Amino acid sequence: MKLGCNQIDVLKCLAGRHGAYHRGCGWVWDTDSGTVRILESLIRHNLVEKQHHPGFHYPGAPPLPYPVFQYSINQSGLDWLRENKSS
């Protein structure tokens, strides 16, 4: 399968020191919505998984008014990176 440069770089970020992405985690690829768009495309390629993430709450803080999802690389994504090291 062929991936674009941004898809490959985001996949490498997930495999590297970042490990996962969720809204407010401290890193984005250009914008939050742009990062999510790239991650959703990687889900369609079965390289990334999406799970509901409760978000960060301080004790006594109200729940977040929006759903928070965490994106993480799966084994297929790790295998793709290993097989395409030159990318």
Beta strands, then each sheet from edge to edge (+ up, - down):
strand 1: 20-22
strand 2: 48-53
strand 3: 68-73
sheet 1: 1+ 3- 2+
end
